[in-house]
């Protein structure tokens, strides 16, 4: 006799998360380019003859958008029945992504 039919469904859902999450990470990292421009302007943080440009608010907005993009598949894909667990893990993943972006981008912006 075959096993529980829901077991095959949960396996397919898990596979959906395996491709959706890396795709979201790639798109999220893609948001770091305009975030870097928002932090320092098009000519870089040194100013390039136009004066120093530094906009941390624009950087925070860009990183928040990237974190939301990374968190989205964790919330949408029903890999567990608990909505609260999916939401908590999605918020944590989004925050980790945003903080990692800040740690990566700000030293690049400051030391240019």
C-alpha atoms as an extended CHARMM CRD file, in Angstrom:
* protein
*
       112  EXT
         1         1  UNK       CA              0.0000000000        0.0000000000        0.0000000000  PROA      1               0.0000000000
         2         2  UNK       CA              1.2870000000        3.4470000000       -0.7990000000  PROA      2               0.0000000000
         3         3  UNK       CA              2.0830000000        5.8270000000        2.0130000000  PROA      3               0.0000000000
         4         4  UNK       CA              0.3590000000        9.0140000000        2.9590000000  PROA      4               0.0000000000
         5         5  UNK       CA             -0.4260000000       11.0970000000       -0.1590000000  PROA      5               0.0000000000
         6         6  UNK       CA              0.3680000000       14.2680000000        1.7810000000  PROA      6               0.0000000000
         7         7  UNK       CA              3.9860000000       13.1290000000        2.1540000000  PROA      7               0.0000000000
         8         8  UNK       CA              4.5480000000       13.4970000000       -1.5900000000  PROA      8               0.0000000000
         9         9  UNK       CA              2.9250000000       16.9270000000       -1.5320000000  PROA      9               0.0000000000
        10        10  UNK       CA              5.1630000000       18.1500000000        1.3010000000  PROA      10              0.0000000000
        11        11  UNK       CA              8.1980000000       16.8640000000       -0.5980000000  PROA      11              0.0000000000
        12        12  UNK       CA              7.1830000000       18.8950000000       -3.6760000000  PROA      12              0.0000000000
        13        13  UNK       CA              6.6570000000       21.9710000000       -1.5170000000  PROA      13              0.0000000000
        14        14  UNK       CA             10.1200000000       21.5130000000       -0.0370000000  PROA      14              0.0000000000
        15        15  UNK       CA             11.5600000000       21.2990000000       -3.5390000000  PROA      15              0.0000000000
        16        16  UNK       CA              9.7880000000       24.5480000000       -4.4300000000  PROA      16              0.0000000000
        17        17  UNK       CA             11.5930000000       26.2450000000       -1.5590000000  PROA      17              0.0000000000
        18        18  UNK       CA             14.9050000000       24.8290000000       -2.8140000000  PROA      18              0.0000000000
        19        19  UNK       CA             14.6620000000       26.8230000000       -6.0510000000  PROA      19              0.0000000000
        20        20  UNK       CA             12.6650000000       29.8250000000       -4.7850000000  PROA      20              0.0000000000
        21        21  UNK       CA             15.0260000000       30.7730000000       -1.9780000000  PROA      21              0.0000000000
        22        22  UNK       CA             18.2540000000       30.8280000000       -4.0580000000  PROA      22              0.0000000000
        23        23  UNK       CA             16.4420000000       32.8320000000       -6.7210000000  PROA      23              0.0000000000
        24        24  UNK       CA             15.3110000000       35.3170000000       -4.0730000000  PROA      24              0.0000000000
        25        25  UNK       CA             18.8910000000       35.5610000000       -2.7620000000  PROA      25              0.0000000000
        26        26  UNK       CA             20.1960000000       36.3470000000       -6.2430000000  PROA      26              0.0000000000
        27        27  UNK       CA             17.5500000000       39.0230000000       -6.7990000000  PROA      27              0.0000000000
        28        28  UNK       CA             18.1470000000       40.3660000000       -3.2770000000  PROA      28              0.0000000000
        29        29  UNK       CA             21.8760000000       40.6680000000       -3.8850000000  PROA      29              0.0000000000
        30        30  UNK       CA             21.0240000000       42.4440000000       -7.1310000000  PROA      30              0.0000000000
        31        31  UNK       CA             19.3790000000       45.1620000000       -5.0510000000  PROA      31              0.0000000000
        32        32  UNK       CA             22.7470000000       45.8780000000       -3.4470000000  PROA      32              0.0000000000
        33        33  UNK       CA             23.9230000000       47.7000000000       -6.6070000000  PROA      33              0.0000000000
        34        34  UNK       CA             21.3400000000       50.5060000000       -6.4160000000  PROA      34              0.0000000000
        35        35  UNK       CA             21.7370000000       50.4610000000       -2.6370000000  PROA      35              0.0000000000
        36        36  UNK       CA             25.4570000000       51.0900000000       -3.0650000000  PROA      36              0.0000000000
        37        37  UNK       CA             24.6560000000       53.9640000000       -5.4180000000  PROA      37              0.0000000000
        38        38  UNK       CA             22.1600000000       55.3200000000       -2.8750000000  PROA      38              0.0000000000
        39        39  UNK       CA             24.8090000000       55.1870000000       -0.1650000000  PROA      39              0.0000000000
        40        40  UNK       CA             27.5220000000       57.0200000000       -2.0560000000  PROA      40              0.0000000000
        41        41  UNK       CA             26.1240000000       58.4290000000       -5.2570000000  PROA      41              0.0000000000
        42        42  UNK       CA             27.1280000000       57.6000000000       -8.8000000000  PROA      42              0.0000000000
        43        43  UNK       CA             30.6290000000       59.0440000000       -8.4630000000  PROA      43              0.0000000000
        44        44  UNK       CA             31.4800000000       57.0920000000       -5.3200000000  PROA      44              0.0000000000
        45        45  UNK       CA             31.9140000000       58.1280000000       -1.7220000000  PROA      45              0.0000000000
        46        46  UNK       CA             35.0630000000       60.0770000000       -2.4480000000  PROA      46              0.0000000000
        47        47  UNK       CA             32.9890000000       62.4490000000       -4.5440000000  PROA      47              0.0000000000
        48        48  UNK       CA             35.0980000000       62.1910000000       -7.6560000000  PROA      48              0.0000000000
        49        49  UNK       CA             35.4250000000       65.9700000000       -7.8120000000  PROA      49              0.0000000000
        50        50  UNK       CA             31.7660000000       66.5640000000       -7.0010000000  PROA      50              0.0000000000
        51        51  UNK       CA             32.0570000000       66.4080000000       -3.2270000000  PROA      51              0.0000000000
        52        52  UNK       CA             31.3630000000       63.6120000000       -0.7990000000  PROA      52              0.0000000000
        53        53  UNK       CA             27.9450000000       61.9800000000       -1.0050000000  PROA      53              0.0000000000
        54        54  UNK       CA             26.5710000000       59.8420000000        1.8350000000  PROA      54              0.0000000000
        55        55  UNK       CA             22.9080000000       58.8180000000        2.1560000000  PROA      55              0.0000000000
        56        56  UNK       CA             22.4070000000       56.1460000000        4.8390000000  PROA      56              0.0000000000
        57        57  UNK       CA             18.5920000000       56.4590000000        4.6490000000  PROA      57              0.0000000000
        58        58  UNK       CA             18.6340000000       55.4190000000        0.9910000000  PROA      58              0.0000000000
        59        59  UNK       CA             20.9000000000       52.5270000000        1.9060000000  PROA      59              0.0000000000
        60        60  UNK       CA             18.5590000000       51.3520000000        4.6390000000  PROA      60              0.0000000000
        61        61  UNK       CA             15.5700000000       51.4940000000        2.2940000000  PROA      61              0.0000000000
        62        62  UNK       CA             17.4230000000       49.4730000000       -0.3450000000  PROA      62              0.0000000000
        63        63  UNK       CA             18.5220000000       46.8640000000        2.1770000000  PROA      63              0.0000000000
        64        64  UNK       CA             14.9850000000       46.6270000000        3.5760000000  PROA      64              0.0000000000
        65        65  UNK       CA             13.6750000000       45.9280000000        0.0680000000  PROA      65              0.0000000000
        66        66  UNK       CA             16.3370000000       43.2640000000       -0.4370000000  PROA      66              0.0000000000
        67        67  UNK       CA             15.4920000000       41.6710000000        2.9150000000  PROA      67              0.0000000000
        68        68  UNK       CA             11.8020000000       41.6140000000        2.0020000000  PROA      68              0.0000000000
        69        69  UNK       CA             12.6190000000       39.9240000000       -1.3120000000  PROA      69              0.0000000000
        70        70  UNK       CA             14.6000000000       37.2270000000        0.5080000000  PROA      70              0.0000000000
        71        71  UNK       CA             11.8530000000       36.7260000000        3.1140000000  PROA      71              0.0000000000
        72        72  UNK       CA              9.0430000000       36.4710000000        0.5780000000  PROA      72              0.0000000000
        73        73  UNK       CA              9.4790000000       32.8220000000       -0.5230000000  PROA      73              0.0000000000
        74        74  UNK       CA              9.7930000000       31.6990000000        3.0940000000  PROA      74              0.0000000000
        75        75  UNK       CA              6.3810000000       33.1980000000        3.8160000000  PROA      75              0.0000000000
        76        76  UNK       CA              4.6600000000       32.2320000000        0.5500000000  PROA      76              0.0000000000
        77        77  UNK       CA              5.8340000000       28.6190000000        0.1770000000  PROA      77              0.0000000000
        78        78  UNK       CA              3.8150000000       26.4930000000        2.5760000000  PROA      78              0.0000000000
        79        79  UNK       CA              6.6570000000       24.3230000000        3.8690000000  PROA      79              0.0000000000
        80        80  UNK       CA              5.0480000000       24.1520000000        7.3080000000  PROA      80              0.0000000000
        81        81  UNK       CA              1.4720000000       24.6220000000        8.4020000000  PROA      81              0.0000000000
        82        82  UNK       CA              2.3970000000       27.1310000000       11.0930000000  PROA      82              0.0000000000
        83        83  UNK       CA              2.0780000000       30.6550000000        9.6950000000  PROA      83              0.0000000000
        84        84  UNK       CA              3.7120000000       32.1340000000       12.7850000000  PROA      84              0.0000000000
        85        85  UNK       CA              6.8000000000       29.9550000000       12.3350000000  PROA      85              0.0000000000
        86        86  UNK       CA              7.0770000000       30.8510000000        8.6310000000  PROA      86              0.0000000000
        87        87  UNK       CA              6.7080000000       34.5440000000        9.4480000000  PROA      87              0.0000000000
        88        88  UNK       CA              9.2590000000       34.4410000000       12.2780000000  PROA      88              0.0000000000
        89        89  UNK       CA             11.8400000000       32.6390000000       10.1400000000  PROA      89              0.0000000000
        90        90  UNK       CA             11.1690000000       34.9820000000        7.2120000000  PROA      90              0.0000000000
        91        91  UNK       CA             11.6730000000       38.0690000000        9.3930000000  PROA      91              0.0000000000
        92        92  UNK       CA             14.8930000000       36.6140000000       10.7990000000  PROA      92              0.0000000000
        93        93  UNK       CA             16.1890000000       35.7250000000        7.3150000000  PROA      93              0.0000000000
        94        94  UNK       CA             15.3230000000       39.1830000000        5.9850000000  PROA      94              0.0000000000
        95        95  UNK       CA             17.0750000000       40.8930000000        8.8900000000  PROA      95              0.0000000000
        96        96  UNK       CA             20.1640000000       38.7140000000        8.5200000000  PROA      96              0.0000000000
        97        97  UNK       CA             20.2750000000       39.5320000000        4.8050000000  PROA      97              0.0000000000
        98        98  UNK       CA             19.8760000000       43.2780000000        5.4310000000  PROA      98              0.0000000000
        99        99  UNK       CA             22.5250000000       43.3340000000        8.1690000000  PROA      99              0.0000000000
       100       100  UNK       CA             24.9180000000       41.3210000000        5.9830000000  PROA      100             0.0000000000
       101       101  UNK       CA             24.3630000000       43.8440000000        3.1990000000  PROA      101             0.0000000000
       102       102  UNK       CA             25.0380000000       46.7430000000        5.5520000000  PROA      102             0.0000000000
       103       103  UNK       CA             28.2350000000       45.0800000000        6.8340000000  PROA      103             0.0000000000
       104       104  UNK       CA             29.3540000000       44.4500000000        3.2450000000  PROA      104             0.0000000000
       105       105  UNK       CA             28.3780000000       47.7540000000        1.6550000000  PROA      105             0.0000000000
       106       106  UNK       CA             29.1920000000       50.3510000000        4.3130000000  PROA      106             0.0000000000
       107       107  UNK       CA             32.9060000000       49.5260000000        4.6350000000  PROA      107             0.0000000000
       108       108  UNK       CA             33.1100000000       49.6050000000        0.8480000000  PROA      108             0.0000000000
       109       109  UNK       CA             31.4450000000       53.0100000000        0.8800000000  PROA      109             0.0000000000
       110       110  UNK       CA             33.5870000000       54.4270000000        3.6720000000  PROA      110             0.0000000000
       111       111  UNK       CA             36.9630000000       53.2660000000        2.3500000000  PROA      111             0.0000000000
       112       112  UNK       CA             36.5880000000       54.3770000000       -1.2560000000  PROA      112             0.0000000000
